[in-house]
Amino acid sequence: MQRQQEGRTSTNQSILNLVNCILGAGVLGYPFCFKSCGYLLATCIMLVSLLVCRFSYQLLLYCSQLSPRRSFEELAEQALGPVGRKTIEVCTAALNLGALVAYLNILADVLSSVAGTIIPPGAEPSRSGYLMGEREDRRRACGLVSPAVLPF
């Protein structure tokens, strides 16, 4: 068994994280991308994305080797000051909020189709009813979702 150093991930954790990134929601979008753009343009877009991602992670690895910092936020703070750290935190919060909105959209689609089979026709709420709800429900939902979005 490998001993894990403090502040480091094990090889298995790194492999699982990489597989999770590769096989994420983007894989589900590839067929639509190829259908919409065609084989040539979609392949070119994928290659450009590959090169940009490879450059960015190599740059990040290089910076992490030069710096004693252990997190992306700390590295941004060292390079750009407090503004860099805040920018990373805001971007992380925006990414989390986008993921939650996508989850709520999927949940609303599923609930509206299920509600159509349980509730009599014409009485089921619409998709916007699930997403928007009453004013009090929106406040309650924002109160529950907001802490989940903020980076700690």
DSSP file (Angstrom, degrees, kcal/mol; ACC not computed):
  #  RESIDUE AA STRUCTURE BP1 BP2  ACC     N-H-->O    O-->H-N    N-H-->O    O-->H-N    TCO  KAPPA ALPHA  PHI   PSI    X-CA   Y-CA   Z-CA
    1    1 A M              0   0    0      0, 0.0     2,-0.3     0, 0.0     0, 0.0   0.000 360.0 360.0 360.0 137.6    0.0    0.0    0.0
    2    2 A Q        -     0   0    0      1,-0.0     2,-0.5     0, 0.0     8,-0.0  -0.580 360.0-130.8 -80.7 140.3    1.3    3.5   -0.9
    3    3 A R        -     0   0    0     -2,-0.3     2,-0.5     7,-0.0    -1,-0.0  -0.778  21.6-135.4 -89.0 135.1    1.6    6.0    1.9
    4    4 A Q        -     0   0    0     -2,-0.5     2,-0.1     6,-0.0     6,-0.1  -0.790  12.2-136.0 -95.2 126.5    0.0    9.3    0.9
    5    5 A Q    >   -     0   0    0     -2,-0.5     3,-1.8     4,-0.1     2,-0.1  -0.471  36.1 -92.5 -75.4 150.9    2.0   12.5    1.7
    6    6 A E  T 3  S+     0   0    0      1,-0.3    -1,-0.1    -2,-0.1     3,-0.1  -0.425 112.3  17.9 -66.2 134.5    0.1   15.3    3.2
    7    7 A G  T 3  S+     0   0    0      1,-0.3     2,-0.3    -2,-0.1    -1,-0.3   0.510 109.2  98.5  83.8   4.9   -1.3   17.7    0.6
    8    8 A R    <   -     0   0    0     -3,-1.8    -1,-0.3     0, 0.0     2,-0.3  -0.870  65.9-131.5-122.4 155.4   -0.9   15.1   -2.2
    9    9 A T        -     0   0    0     -2,-0.3    -4,-0.1    -3,-0.1     2,-0.1  -0.738  27.4-111.9-101.6 156.0   -3.3   12.8   -3.9
   10   10 A S     >  -     0   0    0     -2,-0.3     4,-2.1     1,-0.1     5,-0.2  -0.317  29.9-106.8 -78.2 168.8   -2.6    9.1   -4.5
   11   11 A T  H  > S+     0   0    0      1,-0.2     4,-2.5     2,-0.2     5,-0.2   0.908 121.0  52.1 -62.3 -42.4   -2.1    7.7   -8.0
   12   12 A N  H  > S+     0   0    0      1,-0.2     4,-2.5     2,-0.2    -1,-0.2   0.904 109.1  49.5 -62.7 -41.3   -5.5    6.0   -7.8
   13   13 A Q  H  > S+     0   0    0      1,-0.2     4,-2.2     2,-0.2    -1,-0.2   0.904 111.6  49.2 -63.5 -40.7   -7.2    9.3   -6.9
   14   14 A S  H  X S+     0   0    0     -4,-2.1     4,-2.3     2,-0.2    -2,-0.2   0.904 111.2  49.1 -65.1 -41.4   -5.5   11.1   -9.7
   15   15 A I  H  X S+     0   0    0     -4,-2.5     4,-2.6     2,-0.2     5,-0.2   0.930 112.2  47.8 -64.6 -45.0   -6.4    8.4  -12.3
   16   16 A L  H  X S+     0   0    0     -4,-2.5     4,-2.4     1,-0.2    -1,-0.2   0.881 111.5  50.8 -64.0 -37.5  -10.1    8.5  -11.1
   17   17 A N  H  X S+     0   0    0     -4,-2.2     4,-2.1     2,-0.2    -1,-0.2   0.913 111.4  48.0 -65.2 -42.0  -10.1   12.3  -11.3
   18   18 A L  H  X S+     0   0    0     -4,-2.3     4,-2.5     2,-0.2    -2,-0.2   0.921 112.2  48.4 -64.0 -44.8   -8.7   12.2  -14.8
   19   19 A V  H  X S+     0   0    0     -4,-2.6     4,-3.0     1,-0.2    -2,-0.2   0.905 110.3  52.7 -62.4 -40.8  -11.2    9.6  -16.0
   20   20 A N  H  < S+     0   0    0     -4,-2.4    -1,-0.2     1,-0.2    -2,-0.2   0.898 110.9  47.1 -61.7 -40.6  -14.0   11.6  -14.4
   21   21 A C  H >< S+     0   0    0     -4,-2.1     3,-0.9     1,-0.2     5,-0.2   0.910 115.7  44.6 -66.7 -42.0  -12.9   14.7  -16.4
   22   22 A I  H 3< S+     0   0    0     -4,-2.5    -2,-0.2     1,-0.2     5,-0.2   0.926 118.6  41.2 -69.4 -44.6  -12.5   12.8  -19.6
   23   23 A L  T 3< S+     0   0    0     -4,-3.0    -1,-0.2    -5,-0.2    -2,-0.2   0.024  93.0 118.8 -95.3  28.2  -15.8   11.0  -19.4
   24   24 A G  S X> S-     0   0    0     -3,-0.9     3,-1.2     1,-0.1     4,-0.6   0.199  89.4 -63.6 -75.7-159.0  -17.8   13.9  -18.0
   25   25 A A  H >> S+     0   0    0      1,-0.3     4,-0.7     2,-0.2     3,-0.5   0.719 124.3  74.2 -65.7 -21.0  -20.8   15.6  -19.6
   26   26 A G  H >> S+     0   0    0      1,-0.2     3,-0.8    -5,-0.2     4,-0.7   0.847  87.6  60.6 -61.6 -33.9  -18.7   16.7  -22.6
   27   27 A V  H X4 S+     0   0    0     -3,-1.2     3,-0.8     1,-0.3    -1,-0.2   0.865  99.7  56.3 -61.7 -35.2  -18.7   13.2  -24.0
   28   28 A L  H << S+     0   0    0     -4,-0.6     4,-0.4    -3,-0.5    -1,-0.3   0.751 105.0  53.2 -68.7 -22.3  -22.4   13.3  -24.2
   29   29 A G  H <X S+     0   0    0     -3,-0.8     4,-2.3    -4,-0.7    -1,-0.2   0.608  84.8  86.1 -88.6 -11.8  -22.2   16.4  -26.3
   30   30 A Y  H <X S+     0   0    0     -3,-0.8     4,-2.7    -4,-0.7     5,-0.3   0.913  86.6  50.8 -58.7 -47.2  -19.8   15.0  -29.0
   31   31 A P  H  > S+     0   0    0      0, 0.0     4,-2.2     0, 0.0    -1,-0.2   0.915 112.6  47.1 -59.0 -40.4  -22.5   13.4  -31.2
   32   32 A F  H  > S+     0   0    0     -4,-0.4     4,-2.6     2,-0.2     5,-0.2   0.901 111.5  51.8 -66.0 -39.7  -24.5   16.7  -31.3
   33   33 A C  H  X S+     0   0    0     -4,-2.3     4,-2.9     1,-0.2     5,-0.4   0.935 112.0  45.2 -61.1 -46.9  -21.3   18.6  -32.0
   34   34 A F  H  X S+     0   0    0     -4,-2.7     4,-1.8     1,-0.2    -1,-0.2   0.870 114.1  49.7 -66.6 -36.0  -20.4   16.4  -34.9
   35   35 A K  H  < S+     0   0    0     -4,-2.2    -1,-0.2    -5,-0.3    -2,-0.2   0.910 117.1  40.4 -67.5 -41.5  -23.9   16.4  -36.3
   36   36 A S  H  < S+     0   0    0     -4,-2.6    -2,-0.2    -5,-0.2    -3,-0.2   0.897 128.1  28.2 -75.4 -41.0  -24.2   20.2  -36.1
   37   37 A C  H  < S-     0   0    0     -4,-2.9     4,-0.4    -5,-0.2    -3,-0.2   0.718 104.2-121.5 -96.0 -23.0  -20.7   21.1  -37.3
   38   38 A G     X  -     0   0    0     -4,-1.8     4,-2.1    -5,-0.4     5,-0.3  -0.153  35.5 -74.5  92.7 162.3  -19.8   18.3  -39.6
   39   39 A Y  H  > S+     0   0    0      1,-0.2     4,-2.1     2,-0.2     5,-0.2   0.903 126.2  47.5 -63.8 -44.1  -16.8   15.9  -39.2
   40   40 A L  H  > S+     0   0    0      2,-0.2     4,-2.2     1,-0.2    -1,-0.2   0.960 116.6  39.7 -66.9 -52.4  -14.1   18.3  -40.4
   41   41 A L  H  > S+     0   0    0     -4,-0.4     4,-2.7     1,-0.2     5,-0.2   0.910 116.3  50.8 -65.7 -42.2  -15.0   21.4  -38.3
   42   42 A A  H  X S+     0   0    0     -4,-2.1     4,-2.3     1,-0.2    -1,-0.2   0.896 111.1  49.2 -62.6 -39.7  -15.8   19.4  -35.2
   43   43 A T  H  X S+     0   0    0     -4,-2.1     4,-2.3    -5,-0.3    -1,-0.2   0.907 111.6  49.1 -65.6 -41.3  -12.5   17.6  -35.5
   44   44 A C  H  X S+     0   0    0     -4,-2.2     4,-2.5     2,-0.2    -2,-0.2   0.919 111.2  49.5 -63.6 -43.3  -10.7   20.9  -35.9
   45   45 A I  H  X S+     0   0    0     -4,-2.7     4,-2.4     1,-0.2    -2,-0.2   0.908 111.3  49.6 -62.0 -41.8  -12.5   22.3  -32.9
   46   46 A M  H  X S+     0   0    0     -4,-2.3     4,-2.4     2,-0.2    -1,-0.2   0.899 110.9  49.2 -65.0 -40.2  -11.6   19.3  -30.8
   47   47 A L  H  X S+     0   0    0     -4,-2.3     4,-2.4     2,-0.2    -2,-0.2   0.907 111.6  48.4 -66.7 -41.3   -7.9   19.5  -31.8
   48   48 A V  H  X S+     0   0    0     -4,-2.5     4,-2.4     2,-0.2    -2,-0.2   0.919 112.5  49.4 -63.6 -42.9   -7.7   23.2  -30.9
   49   49 A S  H  X S+     0   0    0     -4,-2.4     4,-2.6    -5,-0.2     5,-0.2   0.904 109.9  52.1 -61.7 -41.3   -9.4   22.5  -27.6
   50   50 A L  H  X S+     0   0    0     -4,-2.4     4,-2.6     1,-0.2    -2,-0.2   0.929 111.1  46.4 -59.8 -47.1   -6.9   19.6  -27.0
   51   51 A L  H  X S+     0   0    0     -4,-2.4     4,-2.4     2,-0.2    -2,-0.2   0.899 113.5  47.9 -66.0 -40.9   -4.0   21.9  -27.6
   52   52 A V  H  X S+     0   0    0     -4,-2.4     4,-2.4     2,-0.2    -1,-0.2   0.919 114.0  47.1 -66.2 -43.4   -5.3   24.7  -25.5
   53   53 A C  H  X S+     0   0    0     -4,-2.6     4,-2.5     2,-0.2     5,-0.2   0.910 112.3  50.1 -64.0 -42.4   -6.1   22.3  -22.6
   54   54 A R  H  X S+     0   0    0     -4,-2.6     4,-2.1    -5,-0.2     5,-0.2   0.929 112.0  47.4 -63.5 -44.5   -2.7   20.7  -22.8
   55   55 A F  H  X S+     0   0    0     -4,-2.4     4,-2.3     1,-0.2    -1,-0.2   0.919 112.6  49.8 -61.4 -43.6   -0.9   24.0  -22.8
   56   56 A S  H  X S+     0   0    0     -4,-2.4     4,-2.2     1,-0.2    -2,-0.2   0.901 112.4  45.0 -67.4 -40.3   -2.9   25.3  -19.8
   57   57 A Y  H  X S+     0   0    0     -4,-2.5     4,-2.4     2,-0.2    -1,-0.2   0.865 113.0  51.3 -74.1 -31.1   -2.3   22.2  -17.7
   58   58 A Q  H  X S+     0   0    0     -4,-2.1     4,-2.3    -5,-0.2    -2,-0.2   0.898 111.3  48.4 -66.7 -38.7    1.4   22.1  -18.5
   59   59 A L  H  X S+     0   0    0     -4,-2.3     4,-2.4    -5,-0.2    -2,-0.2   0.905 111.8  49.5 -65.0 -41.5    1.6   25.8  -17.6
   60   60 A L  H  X S+     0   0    0     -4,-2.2     4,-2.2     2,-0.2    -2,-0.2   0.906 111.7  48.3 -64.5 -42.5   -0.2   25.1  -14.3
   61   61 A L  H  X S+     0   0    0     -4,-2.4     4,-1.7     2,-0.2    -2,-0.2   0.905 111.2  50.8 -64.1 -41.2    2.1   22.1  -13.5
   62   62 A Y  H  X S+     0   0    0     -4,-2.3     4,-1.4     1,-0.2    -2,-0.2   0.931 111.7  47.0 -61.5 -45.9    5.2   24.2  -14.3
   63   63 A C  H  X S+     0   0    0     -4,-2.4     4,-1.3     1,-0.2    -1,-0.2   0.874 109.6  53.7 -64.4 -37.6    3.9   27.0  -12.0
   64   64 A S  H  < S+     0   0    0     -4,-2.2    -1,-0.2     1,-0.2    -2,-0.2   0.818 106.8  52.4 -69.2 -28.7    3.1   24.5   -9.2
   65   65 A Q  H  < S+     0   0    0     -4,-1.7    -1,-0.2     1,-0.2    -2,-0.2   0.810 111.3  46.8 -73.9 -29.4    6.6   23.1   -9.4
   66   66 A L  H  < S+     0   0    0     -4,-1.4    -2,-0.2    -5,-0.1    -1,-0.2   0.707 111.2  59.9 -81.7 -20.6    8.1   26.6   -9.0
   67   67 A S     <  -     0   0    0     -4,-1.3     8,-0.1    -5,-0.1     0, 0.0  -0.816  69.9-142.3-114.0 147.0    5.8   27.6   -6.1
   68   68 A P        +     0   0    0      0, 0.0    -1,-0.1     0, 0.0    -4,-0.1   0.499  68.0 118.0 -80.1  -2.2    5.3   26.1   -2.7
   69   69 A R        -     0   0    0      1,-0.1    -2,-0.1     5,-0.1     3,-0.0  -0.327  49.6-162.3 -67.5 148.0    1.6   26.8   -3.0
   70   70 A R        +     0   0    0    -62,-0.0     2,-0.3    -2,-0.0    -1,-0.1   0.501  63.7  53.6-113.2  -7.1   -0.7   23.8   -2.9
   71   71 A S  S  > S-     0   0    0      1,-0.1     4,-2.2    -7,-0.0     5,-0.2  -0.886  78.6-119.6-127.8 161.6   -4.0   25.0   -4.3
   72   72 A F  H  > S+     0   0    0     -2,-0.3     4,-2.4     1,-0.2     5,-0.2   0.884 114.9  52.7 -64.2 -39.1   -5.0   26.8   -7.5
   73   73 A E  H  > S+     0   0    0      2,-0.2     4,-2.2     1,-0.2    -1,-0.2   0.908 109.7  48.1 -63.7 -42.5   -6.4   29.8   -5.5
   74   74 A E  H  > S+     0   0    0      2,-0.2     4,-2.3     1,-0.2    -1,-0.2   0.882 111.1  51.0 -66.2 -37.5   -3.1   30.2   -3.6
   75   75 A L  H  X S+     0   0    0     -4,-2.2     4,-2.2     2,-0.2    -2,-0.2   0.908 110.9  48.0 -65.2 -42.0   -1.1   30.0   -6.8
   76   76 A A  H  X S+     0   0    0     -4,-2.4     4,-3.1     1,-0.2     5,-0.4   0.876 111.0  51.9 -65.4 -37.0   -3.3   32.6   -8.4
   77   77 A E  H  X S+     0   0    0     -4,-2.2     4,-1.9     7,-0.2    -2,-0.2   0.900 110.3  48.0 -67.0 -39.5   -2.9   34.8   -5.3
   78   78 A Q  H  < S+     0   0    0     -4,-2.3    -2,-0.2     2,-0.2    -1,-0.2   0.901 119.8  38.7 -66.6 -39.3    0.9   34.5   -5.5
   79   79 A A  H  < S+     0   0    0     -4,-2.2    -2,-0.2    -5,-0.2    -1,-0.2   0.892 135.8  15.5 -78.4 -40.1    1.0   35.3   -9.2
   80   80 A L  H  < S-     0   0    0     -4,-3.1     3,-0.5     1,-0.3     4,-0.2   0.416  99.7-125.0-119.3  -0.6   -1.7   38.0   -9.3
   81   81 A G    >X  -     0   0    0     -4,-1.9     4,-1.4    -5,-0.4     3,-0.8  -0.376  62.6 -32.9  84.5-168.0   -2.3   39.1   -5.7
   82   82 A P  H 3> S+     0   0    0      0, 0.0     4,-2.4     0, 0.0    -1,-0.2   0.793 135.5  62.0 -60.1 -28.3   -5.6   39.2   -3.9
   83   83 A V  H 3> S+     0   0    0     -3,-0.5     4,-2.3     1,-0.2    -2,-0.2   0.888 101.7  51.8 -65.4 -38.1   -7.4   40.0   -7.2
   84   84 A G  H <> S+     0   0    0     -3,-0.8     4,-2.1    -8,-0.2    -7,-0.2   0.911 110.2  47.9 -64.2 -43.0   -6.3   36.7   -8.7
   85   85 A R  H  X S+     0   0    0     -4,-1.4     4,-2.3    -9,-0.2    -2,-0.2   0.934 113.2  47.6 -64.0 -45.6   -7.6   34.7   -5.7
   86   86 A K  H  X S+     0   0    0     -4,-2.4     4,-2.7     1,-0.2     5,-0.2   0.884 109.7  53.7 -63.3 -38.1  -10.9   36.5   -5.8
   87   87 A T  H  X S+     0   0    0     -4,-2.3     4,-2.5     2,-0.2    -1,-0.2   0.924 109.8  47.1 -62.4 -44.0  -11.2   36.0   -9.6
   88   88 A I  H  X S+     0   0    0     -4,-2.1     4,-2.4     2,-0.2    -2,-0.2   0.904 112.5  50.0 -63.8 -41.3  -10.6   32.2   -9.2
   89   89 A E  H  X S+     0   0    0     -4,-2.3     4,-2.3     2,-0.2    -2,-0.2   0.902 111.7  47.8 -64.8 -40.7  -13.2   32.1   -6.4
   90   90 A V  H  X S+     0   0    0     -4,-2.7     4,-2.5     2,-0.2    -2,-0.2   0.912 112.5  49.1 -66.1 -42.0  -15.8   34.0   -8.4
   91   91 A C  H  X S+     0   0    0     -4,-2.5     4,-2.3     2,-0.2    -2,-0.2   0.891 111.1  50.0 -64.6 -38.8  -15.2   31.7  -11.4
   92   92 A T  H  X S+     0   0    0     -4,-2.4     4,-2.5     2,-0.2    -2,-0.2   0.913 111.3  48.7 -64.7 -42.4  -15.5   28.6   -9.2
   93   93 A A  H  X S+     0   0    0     -4,-2.3     4,-2.6     2,-0.2    -2,-0.2   0.903 111.4  50.0 -63.4 -40.6  -18.8   29.9   -7.8
   94   94 A A  H  X S+     0   0    0     -4,-2.5     4,-2.4     2,-0.2    -2,-0.2   0.895 110.8  49.5 -65.4 -39.3  -20.1   30.7  -11.3
   95   95 A L  H  X S+     0   0    0     -4,-2.3     4,-2.1     2,-0.2    -2,-0.2   0.921 112.5  47.4 -64.0 -43.7  -19.1   27.2  -12.5
   96   96 A N  H  X S+     0   0    0     -4,-2.5     4,-2.2    53,-0.3    -2,-0.2   0.900 111.4  50.9 -64.3 -40.5  -20.9   25.6   -9.5
   97   97 A L  H  X S+     0   0    0     -4,-2.6     4,-2.5     1,-0.2    -2,-0.2   0.912 109.2  51.2 -63.5 -41.9  -24.0   27.8  -10.1
   98   98 A G  H  X S+     0   0    0     -4,-2.4     4,-2.3     1,-0.2    -1,-0.2   0.895 109.4  50.3 -61.7 -40.2  -24.1   26.7  -13.7
   99   99 A A  H  X S+     0   0    0     -4,-2.1     4,-2.3     2,-0.2    -1,-0.2   0.900 111.2  48.7 -64.6 -40.2  -23.9   23.1  -12.7
  100  100 A L  H  X S+     0   0    0     -4,-2.2     4,-2.6     2,-0.2    -2,-0.2   0.891 110.3  50.5 -67.4 -38.6  -26.8   23.6  -10.2
  101  101 A V  H  X S+     0   0    0     -4,-2.5     4,-2.3     2,-0.2    -2,-0.2   0.919 111.0  49.1 -64.9 -42.1  -28.9   25.3  -12.8
  102  102 A A  H  X S+     0   0    0     -4,-2.3     4,-2.3     1,-0.2    -2,-0.2   0.914 111.3  50.2 -62.3 -41.6  -28.3   22.5  -15.3
  103  103 A Y  H  X S+     0   0    0     -4,-2.3     4,-2.7     1,-0.2    -2,-0.2   0.913 110.1  49.8 -62.1 -43.2  -29.2   20.0  -12.6
  104  104 A L  H  X S+     0   0    0     -4,-2.6     4,-2.5     2,-0.2    -1,-0.2   0.872 109.6  52.1 -65.0 -36.1  -32.5   21.9  -11.8
  105  105 A N  H  X S+     0   0    0     -4,-2.3     4,-2.1     2,-0.2    -2,-0.2   0.928 112.0  45.2 -64.3 -44.4  -33.4   22.0  -15.5
  106  106 A I  H  X S+     0   0    0     -4,-2.3     4,-2.4     1,-0.2    -2,-0.2   0.922 113.5  50.4 -64.0 -43.0  -32.9   18.2  -15.8
  107  107 A L  H  X S+     0   0    0     -4,-2.7     4,-3.0     1,-0.2     5,-0.2   0.894 109.3  51.2 -62.0 -40.5  -34.8   17.7  -12.6
  108  108 A A  H  X S+     0   0    0     -4,-2.5     4,-2.4     2,-0.2    -1,-0.2   0.897 109.9  50.0 -64.8 -39.7  -37.7   19.9  -13.9
  109  109 A D  H  X S+     0   0    0     -4,-2.1     4,-1.6     2,-0.2    -2,-0.2   0.929 114.4  44.0 -62.7 -45.0  -37.8   17.9  -17.1
  110  110 A V  H  X S+     0   0    0     -4,-2.4     4,-2.2     1,-0.2    -2,-0.2   0.927 114.8  48.3 -67.2 -44.7  -38.0   14.6  -15.2
  111  111 A L  H  X S+     0   0    0     -4,-3.0     4,-3.1     1,-0.2     5,-0.2   0.879 109.0  53.2 -65.2 -37.3  -40.5   15.9  -12.7
  112  112 A S  H  X S+     0   0    0     -4,-2.4     4,-1.3    -5,-0.2    -1,-0.2   0.882 111.3  45.8 -67.3 -35.6  -42.8   17.3  -15.3
  113  113 A S  H  X S+     0   0    0     -4,-1.6     4,-0.6     2,-0.2    -2,-0.2   0.876 116.0  45.9 -73.5 -35.6  -42.9   14.0  -17.2
  114  114 A V  H >X S+     0   0    0     -4,-2.2     4,-1.1     1,-0.2     3,-1.1   0.905 110.0  53.8 -70.2 -41.4  -43.5   12.0  -14.0
  115  115 A A  H 3X S+     0   0    0     -4,-3.1     4,-2.8     1,-0.3     3,-0.2   0.832 100.6  62.1 -62.9 -31.3  -46.1   14.5  -12.8
  116  116 A G  H 3< S+     0   0    0     -4,-1.3    -1,-0.3     1,-0.2    -2,-0.2   0.776 105.9  45.6 -65.3 -25.7  -48.0   14.0  -16.1
  117  117 A T  H << S+     0   0    0     -3,-1.1    -1,-0.2    -4,-0.6    -2,-0.2   0.715 121.9  35.5 -88.6 -21.5  -48.5   10.3  -15.3
  118  118 A I  H  < S+     0   0    0     -4,-1.1    -2,-0.2    -3,-0.2    -3,-0.2   0.857 109.2  61.3 -97.6 -45.3  -49.6   10.8  -11.6
  119  119 A I  S  < S-     0   0    0     -4,-2.8     5,-0.2    -5,-0.2     3,-0.1  -0.611  96.6 -97.7 -87.6 143.3  -51.6   14.0  -11.7
  120  120 A P    >>  -     0   0    0      0, 0.0     3,-2.0     0, 0.0     4,-0.5  -0.221  54.8 -83.0 -57.5 148.4  -54.7   14.2  -13.8
  121  121 A P  T 34 S+     0   0    0      0, 0.0    -5,-0.0     0, 0.0    -4,-0.0  -0.247 115.9  19.3 -56.4 135.7  -54.3   15.9  -17.3
  122  122 A G  T 34 S+     0   0    0     -3,-0.1    -6,-0.0     2,-0.1    -3,-0.0   0.156 109.7  78.7  91.7 -18.0  -54.4   19.6  -17.1
  123  123 A A  T <4  +     0   0    0     -3,-2.0    -7,-0.0    -7,-0.1    -1,-0.0   0.600  66.8 101.5 -97.5 -13.4  -53.7   19.9  -13.4
  124  124 A E  S  < S-     0   0    0     -4,-0.5     2,-0.1    -5,-0.2    -2,-0.1  -0.450  76.7-113.9 -74.8 144.7  -49.9   19.3  -13.5
  125  125 A P        -     0   0    0      0, 0.0    -1,-0.1     0, 0.0   -10,-0.1  -0.373  32.9-110.7 -72.4 156.8  -47.7   22.4  -13.2
  126  126 A S     >  -     0   0    0      1,-0.1     4,-1.4    -2,-0.1     3,-0.2  -0.249  30.7 -99.8 -79.8 172.7  -45.6   23.4  -16.2
  127  127 A R  H  > S+     0   0    0      1,-0.2     4,-2.1     2,-0.2     3,-0.3   0.895 126.0  53.4 -60.4 -40.1  -41.8   23.2  -16.3
  128  128 A S  H  >>S+     0   0    0      1,-0.2     4,-3.3     2,-0.2     5,-0.7   0.811 102.1  60.2 -66.7 -27.7  -41.6   26.9  -15.5
  129  129 A G  H  >5S+     0   0    0     -3,-0.2     4,-0.7     3,-0.2    -1,-0.2   0.886 106.8  45.6 -65.1 -37.7  -43.7   26.2  -12.5
  130  130 A Y  H  <5S+     0   0    0     -4,-1.4    -2,-0.2    -3,-0.3    -1,-0.2   0.904 119.8  40.3 -69.5 -40.5  -41.1   23.8  -11.2
  131  131 A L  H  <5S+     0   0    0     -4,-2.1    -2,-0.2    -5,-0.1    -3,-0.2   0.912 130.1  24.7 -76.8 -42.2  -38.3   26.2  -11.9
  132  132 A M  H  <5S+     0   0    0     -4,-3.3    -3,-0.2    -5,-0.2     6,-0.2   0.909  82.8 163.6 -93.3 -47.1  -39.8   29.5  -10.8
  133  133 A G     << -     0   0    0     -5,-0.7     2,-0.1    -4,-0.7    -3,-0.1  -0.054  53.7 -32.0  61.6-166.2  -42.5   28.5   -8.3
  134  134 A E     >  -     0   0    0      1,-0.1     4,-2.2    -5,-0.1     5,-0.2  -0.387  66.2-104.0 -79.3 165.4  -44.0   31.0   -6.0
  135  135 A R  H  > S+     0   0    0      1,-0.2     4,-2.0     2,-0.2     5,-0.2   0.901 122.7  49.3 -58.9 -43.3  -42.0   34.0   -4.7
  136  136 A E  H  > S+     0   0    0      1,-0.2     4,-2.2     2,-0.2    -1,-0.2   0.882 109.8  52.1 -65.1 -38.1  -41.6   32.3   -1.3
  137  137 A D  H  > S+     0   0    0      1,-0.2     4,-2.6     2,-0.2    -1,-0.2   0.883 108.0  51.7 -66.2 -37.4  -40.4   29.1   -2.9
  138  138 A R  H  X S+     0   0    0     -4,-2.2     4,-2.7     2,-0.2    -2,-0.2   0.910 109.8  49.1 -65.2 -41.8  -37.8   30.9   -5.0
  139  139 A R  H  X S+     0   0    0     -4,-2.0     4,-2.2     2,-0.2    -2,-0.2   0.919 112.7  47.6 -63.2 -42.7  -36.4   32.6   -1.9
  140  140 A R  H  X S+     0   0    0     -4,-2.2     4,-1.6     2,-0.2    -2,-0.2   0.916 112.6  49.0 -64.0 -43.1  -36.3   29.3   -0.1
  141  141 A A  H  X S+     0   0    0     -4,-2.6     4,-2.8     1,-0.2     5,-0.2   0.909 110.7  50.0 -64.4 -42.1  -34.6   27.7   -3.1
  142  142 A C  H  X S+     0   0    0     -4,-2.7     4,-2.5     1,-0.2    -1,-0.2   0.884 108.9  53.2 -63.8 -37.3  -32.0   30.5   -3.4
  143  143 A G  H  < S+     0   0    0     -4,-2.2    -1,-0.2    -5,-0.2    -2,-0.2   0.835 114.6  41.4 -65.5 -32.2  -31.3   30.2    0.3
  144  144 A L  H  X S+     0   0    0     -4,-1.6     4,-0.5    -5,-0.1    -2,-0.2   0.857 119.6  42.4 -82.0 -36.8  -30.6   26.5   -0.1
  145  145 A V  H >X S+     0   0    0     -4,-2.8     4,-1.1     1,-0.2     3,-0.6   0.861 100.9  68.8 -80.4 -36.6  -28.7   26.7   -3.4
  146  146 A S  H >X S+     0   0    0     -4,-2.5     4,-1.3     1,-0.3     3,-0.9   0.892  98.8  48.0 -54.9 -48.0  -26.5   29.7   -2.6
  147  147 A P  H 34 S+     0   0    0      0, 0.0    -1,-0.3     0, 0.0    -2,-0.1   0.842 108.3  56.5 -63.8 -28.6  -24.3   28.1    0.1
  148  148 A A  H << S+     0   0    0     -3,-0.6    -2,-0.2    -4,-0.5    -3,-0.1   0.745 107.1  50.0 -71.8 -21.5  -23.8   25.1   -2.2
  149  149 A V  H << S+     0   0    0     -4,-1.1   -53,-0.3    -3,-0.9    -1,-0.2   0.792  89.5  91.7 -86.7 -30.5  -22.4   27.4   -4.9
  150  150 A L  S  < S-     0   0    0     -4,-1.3     2,-0.2   -54,-0.1   -60,-0.1  -0.447  76.5-125.0 -74.3 134.6  -19.9   29.3   -2.8
  151  151 A P              0   0    0      0, 0.0    -1,-0.1     0, 0.0    -2,-0.1  -0.535 360.0 360.0 -76.8 143.0  -16.3   27.9   -2.7
  152  152 A F              0   0    0     -2,-0.2    -2,-0.0   -63,-0.0   -63,-0.0   0.372 360.0 360.0-116.2 360.0  -14.9   27.3    0.8
